[in-house]
Amino acid sequence: MAKTTAESDVQTAANELRDAQTEYSQIYWDNRQIEERIDDLPQSNRDREEQAQRAVQNAEEAMRQSQLRFEEAQASEVTGLQQAEADVADAESRLRAAQEGASREDIIQAEATIAQRRADLQGLRSGGTAADIAAAQATLEQQIANLEKLTAPATKSDIRIQAASVREAEQSLAQAQLNLTNATLLAPFAGVVTTVDIVPGSFVTSGSGIITIINRDPLHVDLRLNENDVAQVTLGQKVVLGIDALRDWQNEGTVSYISPVGTDANGVVTFDVTVDFPDDDARVKVGMSANVDITVSERSAVLLVPNTALLPNGSQQIVQRRAIDGTIGTVVVETGLTDGIHTEIISGLNEGDEIVAVPNISNEPESGGLFPLP
């Protein structure tokens, strides 16, 4: 609590110092401009400048005092912990003494003291004044009472009192340990410090950011997929990544997150997807743009045509194909998988057929290039 209050006082003092400095600076330069126009600066302006300068000096002293109090509060967190530990040890010692009774050494010491006091009293009776004898008698009686207290067993009430003292000291120790823990800044995870927004002697307030840390293990890419694409993506799916800035770099990743809720932007719904990949190349920097290929299905040894060759025909698709005599005709095809550039042909074409890669609606063969199928 004391540290929090001191920290708040430092922040308040810093704000007041900045305000005083700003006001003094404004008055100072206003007066300099007046001096350029007239020979003698009015006394009222001089007084105002001196007053503003004193306000700055007072604010600087208040700042220094609040900083000292804050440093003392920081130091007291450590000494407070040490004192709390000592209090616990002392309370436990008193509890043990109450439970076990006085030690043999304490009793011997008390008996020796009583014997000495009796000897003193006897000597006074032989030649001392009445006042001296009365004082010695009182001292002897007090020592006898102390001995009886040492030899008497501890009552249940004494033990309860000492046990309560131990519990109270333990609570104070726990609070001191918590205060010390809260005074230590711990990173929430292992990572790399990218920015430090403070310097030694800086003043910070509760909740303000002072250090930025990133976790590079693993790195990840954030994507936004439309609803047609996201329906084909599953958690754990393999992904191939590339970075334009690093043309020789390629890596494999895994889909680690798919948002269950889409985001609507101007009528277009997209879903956030995260792809994780290992940090195995220092050239990869956080914030770079990446190209991502997600393999949703895979087939080999299939017949492909460029997507530009496909023409809509009602609910079907057709392709313009060149016959043996050189004429161009259309043929209905059944399509399969597509990667956005090429499409699989399941039926309708055979390997070696020549098709129009970029057909013309008028079916003029001169407008598109022939594309022999492999």
Buried (B, 14 or more C-beta within 10 A) or exposed (E): EBBEEBBBBBBEBBEBBEEBBEBBEEBEEEBEEEEEEEEEEEEEBEEBBEEBBEBBEEBBEBBEEBBEBBEEBBEBBEEBBEBBBEBBEEBBEBBEBBEEEBEEEBBEBBBEBBEEBBEBBEEBEEEBEEEBBEBBBEBBEEBBEBBEEBEEEBEEEBEEBBBEBBEEBBEBBEEBBEBBEEEEEEEEEEEEEEEEEEEEEEBEEEEEEEEEEEBBEBBBBEBBBEEEBBEEBEEEBEBBBBBEEBEEBEBEBBBBBBBEEBEEEEEEEBBBBBBBBEBEEEEBEEEBEBEBEBEEEEEEEEBBBEBBBBBEEEEEBBBBBBEEEEEBEBEEBEBBBEEEEBBBBEEBBEEEBBBBBEBBEEBEBEEBEEBEBE
